[in-house]
């Protein structure tokens, strides 16, 4: 009986917990970059790792890419497929995104849901 109770408790706890980190861990020492800075001079950011903050405004059904909009309404495309991970549907949620700039988009390496 105790085993069964423990099983249901763990099942409830596991199903009720919400994951907030996806992909690689976000480096603590990486400063925030504005999307506008990247879009105005993408060649200066080519292959550099950046940390962005914003809201997911559109996302593919399988969670392998999304569009991120910051507080200035600037938008950047974030591709997670090259990093081989996906996120659940988070449209409208605020996130931190760690990644590497390629041309005028970001290859996402890690995503953290803001709470």
Secondary structure by P-SEA (a helix, b strand, c coil): caaaaaaaaaaaaaaaccccccccccccccccccaaaaaacccccccccbbbbbbbcccccccccbbbbccccbbbbbbcccccccccccccbbbbbbbccccccccccbbbbcc
